[in-house]
Amino acid sequence: MTSKERFLKAIDKKQTDRLPVTTHHVMHSFLNKYMNGITDQEFFNHFGLDPIHWIIAHTYDESKGEYYDSTHTDICFLEARRICSDDWRIKIEDLKGYDYITKRFNIITPDKTLSMILQSNEHTTWVLEHLIKEKNDIEIIAKYITSPKCDVETINNAVNNDNNRKLIRGHICCFDGFGQPGCWQDFACLYGMENLIMATFDDPGWVHTFLKVLQLRKKVYIQSLKGARYDILELGGGDASTTVISPDIFNTFVAPYDAKLIDLAHQAGQRIVYHTCGGMMPILEDIAAMNPDAMETFTPPAMGGDTNLAEAKKRLGNKVCMIGGFDQVNFFQNCSTKDTRKEVRRCFEEAGEGGGYILSPSDHFFYADLNLIQAFADEAKKCVY
């Protein structure tokens, strides 16, 4: 089987020739530090892993006065060109006097300029000051925000150039500047996780109002996906995990909004993987009930998650493809190749029965022993059905 065939059969909850083995995102800082700046595709080839091609491409609706942000020329990792209008303009300011690269991200509207402060190091970006500072800020966002559409032609050209080898993967559109695919996760990035949890108790109606705004924007994007030859798209986010929120909050404020997006994606001919890096065990069936095609990351307790992989497989059965489960913190460094191979076997024995499982680290990694990554790939390819 080709890697693409192997991936798709696993996502379809069927048995493959051998265990599919890959990674989540391959971080540029890791490639620069350990592998002389090779590309992610060269990384997959080097270790003999099943490759994923991440691609995000947006376009705009000219009839609604939208256009590309002409200042957005330095496109970052997993980012698409921003969509602006005369009523939704972006201006970025460099801020001095900080230990990290610090930028103020301004969204200029006719009513008010909204802003957030972002910081970055070589590994990642985080929010220092959140965008939503007053409750009526969501009214301004709802009034003026642009809605990106999928650039179907660019996606399909990438597929045509791929020779049918790689899994073509993307994600549902995120909020400009700093956001993530899920409605709840996007809101958490804009308002702050602690603030948002408190708001679910103090003003749940306000929370629901803005979740609907974010959901509507994502609906526009998903409806534009028809004809795009993606293999799978990511939805969700770690702030929806039960190491962050309760099952009650998940079922009240997360699932109702993201489940509708999954259904809409299926209507557009797309598959969805629901990403929950953190606690999953109390809401396994709740996530599966949203009807995604796959679930990730099944983070083990040693990494701050809560997944018992064998129990998760037993409870989920063949309802959904499982992706992840491998402890990259403890088995991509500071151990022997024998230990890494044993961890691979554990994952396969606990989650691989009958197929429908893709072995992958539980989210990103920034540090690793290259010999251990090779042992991870080699042992996985010995896990045959």
N, C-alpha and C positions, 0 to 999 in steps of 0.2 A: 504494500500500500504506500502511496505518497503521504507525506505529512498532512497535507490538506485533507485527503480522504480519511486518514486516521482521526484527525480532529473532528471532522464532521460526523463520522460514525459514532464517536464517543459522545458528542453533543446530542446525538439522536438516541442516546442511552443504549447503544448496541456494543457488542464485543468487537474489538479490533484485533489485528494480527499480534500486536504487542502493546504494552502500556505507552500511551502518548506522553512525552516528556518535554517540558518547555520551561520558560520563566515568565513572570509577569513583566512589567516594564524593565528594560535594560537601561540602567541609569547612566547618563553621559559621564558623570563624575567617576563612576566605577571604570568605565571603558578608558577614560583618560589616565586614571591612576595606575591601572593594572595591565592594560592591553594596548598601550601606545595610541589611544584615540581611534581604534577601529570602529566601524559602524556596527549597529546592532545586528544587521544581517550577517556580517563577518563573524560576529560573536557566535551566532547560532551555528554557522558552518564550522567554526573552529572546534566546537565541542560536540558536534553531531546532534544537536538538539532539534526538535521539531520547531520550525520557525514561525513567528508571528510577525505580520507586517501591520504596524499601527499607522493609520492614516486618518486625518481629520481635514475636511475641506468644506468651507462655507461659501455660500453666495447670498445675494440680496434680491429684494423685490423692488425694482426701479419704480414701479407704479405707486409704491408707498413712500417714495422719496428717500429710499435707502441707498447707501453706497458703501464701498470699502473705506475704512479709516486709512487715509493716505499717510498718516504718521506711524502706522503699525507695520514697520518694515523688518524688525528683528523678531521673527516668529520663533517662539520658544517651544520647548518639548511638549508634545501633545496639544498644540494650540493651532487654531485656525485664524485667518484674517478677520479682524473685528468688523462688524457691520454698524455703520453710523447713519445719522440723518442730521438735518440742520437743527433738530431739537434734541439730539442725543450725541454730543460730541465728546471726544476723549482728549484730555491733556495730561501729560505725565511730567512731574517735576522731580529732579534729583535732589535729595536732601542730604546735607553734609552733617558731620559731627557724630555719626553713629559707627559702631564697630562693624556693622554689616552694610552691604549695599541696600540703600533705603530709598524708596520712591513713593511720592504721593500720586495716587491714581485719581484724577478728577473726571467726573461725568458732568458735563455742562448742559443744563436744560433751560428753557425759557423761565422757569419758576425758581430754580435754585441749583447751585452747584453741589453735587454730592461727592464725597471724597473718602478714600481709605488709604492707609499707609501700609505698604508691603515691604518686607525685608527678605533678603536672599543670601544664601551662601553657595558654595560650590555644589551642594547636594539638592537643595530644595528652596521653596519660597513659603513664607508664612505671613499672617496678618498681624500687624502691630496695632492698627486702629481700624475698627470695623466701619463699613459703609453706612449702615442704618443706625442713626443716632437719636432720631425722634420718630415717633410712631407714624406721623404723617409723611415720612420719607417714602413709605411704600406707595402712597397715592401718586407721588411724582414719578416713581419708577413705573407704576402701572400705566400712567398717562403717556409716557414718552419712550419707553424702552423699545428697542428694535428686536426683531425676531429673525435670527439666521436660518437659512435653508441649506439643505445639503447640496453641495456641488456634485451632482450625480456623475457628470462627465469625467471629472477628475478622479473620482473613486473608481469608476469602471476602466479608465485608462490604466490605473495602477494594477487592476486585476488582469487586464490583457497583457501587461508586461511581466507578469509574475510566473508565467508558465505553469499555473495551477499547482504550485508547490506550497505556498504559505497560507496560513489562516489570516484573512483580511479582517482586521478588528478596528473598531472605533469606539466612540462614546456619544451618548446623548449630549446635546449642547449644554454648556455651563454658562453661568453669569459672566459678563465681561470683567476682565481684570483678575478675578479670583473666585472660582466656583467649582462645583463638581456636578456629576450627572443627575443625581437624585434631587427631588424637590426639597425634601427636608435638609439634605446635605448642603444644597445651595444656600438655603436660608441660614443655616448654622455658620457658613463662611461669612455671610454678610452681616450677621447680628451678634455672633458669639454664641458658643454652645451653652454656656451657663445662663446667659440672658434668655436664650430661646426656651430652655427647659422651664425657667421661672415663668415665662410668658404663657406657657401651656396651662398653667394653673391660674395666673392672674388675669389673663385676657385671651382665652382660647379663641374667641371669635376673630380677633386681630390676626392670630397665627394662621387660622384657616383662610382668611382673606388673602394673605400674601402667598400662601402655598398655592392657591388657585391662580394667582398671577404668574408665578413661576411655572406652574403646570401648563398654563395656556401657551406660554412661550415655547416650552418643550414640545407641546402638541403640534405647533406649527412646524417645528423642525422635523418631527417624526413623520408627519404627513408628507413632507417633501422627500422622504427616503424611498418612496416607491420607485423601483427600477435600479436602485443602487445595489451593486453586487457585493455588499458586505457579507461576511460570514457570521459575524456576531458583533453586537454593540453593548457597551457597559452602561449600567444604571446603578444607582444606589450610592453608598459611601459609608465610611467607617463611623460617622456620627449617628448612624442608624443602628449601630450594634448595641447589644445589651451590656457591654462594659461601659456604655455611655448613657443610654436611656433605658427605661423600663419597657417590658413587653406591652403594657397598657399604652404608653406614649407611641410605641411603634405601631400598634394596631389602630390608634386614633388619628395620628398625624403623619405617619409615613406610608403605610400600606395602601390606604384608600387613594392616595394621589399617584404613587408609583405603579400600582396595579393597573390603573387605567392607561398609563403610558405603555406598559407591556402589552396590553390588549391592542392598543393602537399600532404598536410596532409590528405585531403579528399580522394585523390587517394590511400593513404596508409590505409584507413579505420578508420581515426581518426577524432575526433571533436576538434574544437578550440574555446577558449574563448579569445576575444581581450580585453586586460586590458589597460584602460586609466584613471588613477587616477588623476583627475584635470578637466580642461574644456573639455566638449564634445559637447555642444549644436551646435556650428557652423559647426561641422563635423559629426553629427549623421548619416546622410545619406551616407557620404563618408566612414565611418567605415562599415556601413551595406553593402555597395556596394562591400566591400572586401570579403563578403560572409562568415563571421565567424558564428559559431553555436550560440554563446552567446557573449554578451558585458557586461563589468563591468568598473568602479565601480559606476557610476552615483552619483558622489560626490556632496552634496548640497552646496549652497553658504556659509552657516554658517561654513563650513569646508574648505573654499578656493576653492571649485569647482564652477560650474555654473548651475547644473542640475535642471531644472523644471521637476519633474518626470512625472507629468500628460501630459505635452507637449511632452516629450520624448516618452511616450507610444503612444500618438496620432500619432506622426510622424513615429515611427517605426512599429506600428501595430503588426502583427504576423510575421514580417520578420526575427526576431532574438529574442532569449531569453535574458531577461534583468536580471542582477544579481547586487544587491547592493542597493544603495539609502538611507540606514539608517544612520543617523547622530550619530555615536558612541561617538563623543567628548562631545556633549551636552546631550545625553540621556543614556549614560552608567555611568554618574557621575553627581553630583550636581543638581539632579532633583528628583522628586517623581516617584514612580512606576506608578502612574496615567499618568504622562507626558510621560513616556517611552511607555506605552501601547497606548497612543494617537498617538505617532509617528509611531508605528507599523501599526496602523489602517490607518494613512495617506498614508503610503507607499502602503498598500494593495489596498486602494480605488483608488489611482492614477495610479498604474501600474499593479494591479492584474487581471483586467478584462479579462476573456477568457483564463487565464493561461499564460504560457510562462514567468513567473516571479519567481525569487528566492530571498527571503529576506535575506540580509546580510549587515553587516557593510560595509561602504565605505573604504575598505582596513584595515590595521592593527589597533590594539589598545594596549596600554601599561598600561593603568590605567582604573579601572572600579570598580563600586559598584556591588558586586555579586548579590544582590537583584534585581538590575536593569537588569542584564543579564537574571535572571530567569523570570522577568516580560516580557522581550523581547521574550523569548522562549514560555512562556505560552500563551501570547496574540496571537502570530503568529499561534499557533495550534488551536486557536478559529476562525481563518480566513478560513472558509470553502467555497467550491464552491457549 
